[in-house]
Amino acid sequence: MMPMKRSLGAKTILYPHPVFVVGTYDREGRPNAMVAAWGGICSSQPPCVAISLQKPRHTYKNLMEQKAFTISIPPEEYMAEADFFGIASGKDVDKFAATGLTPVKSEVVNAPYVGEFPFVLECRVIHTIEIGVHTQFIGEILDVKADERVLGADGKPDIREIRPFIYDAPAAGYVGIGAFLGRAYSAGSKFMSR
């Protein structure tokens, strides 16, 4: 018997929510980082990622002025630092100095990334879309950088080495990524002959 589903109403619940650390510079060239959970890949060609921010955020102004950002993916051991990036405002505090993390200037766009985080996207803003209380920034991914230590033998990033974590909105908490379950574009092939 199929279980009954209970209506939870219209809410911003989706699994998983990423933990993106968005890096920008302000007008004076000061580095800032914030956490965005409303985001994801939105185009294959050109490769693009979207993030949604509210206008009062310090990063919003930086994005509007600089038209560039990075996304650094924090590993599990930096959960507290990433959380701090989400609860403190760059208007009030130098988040890099407070956490002891290193802002590294992107070689491709005018934005910093977090040097200690093993995986980075470097993006230029190509579109903005007003959606309710948020503005969605669509960034063309101009480069992807990964620490050598998180690359597999095939030269591709290994999620088990990156050790990203996700945001659980209803629980207001963070959850690690689980075990490898199976190969994509293969596991479902058993249903192809039906």
Secondary structure, 3 states (H helix, E strand, C coil): CCCCCCCCCCCCCCCCEECEEEEEECCCCCEEEEEECCEEEEECCCCEEEEEEECCCHHHHHHHHHCEEEEEECCHHHHHHHHHHHHCCCCCCCHHHHHCCCEEECCCCCCEEECCCCEEEEEEEEEEEEECCEEEEEEEEEEEEECHHHECCCCCECHHHHCCEEEECCCCEEEECCCCCCCCCCHHHHHCCC
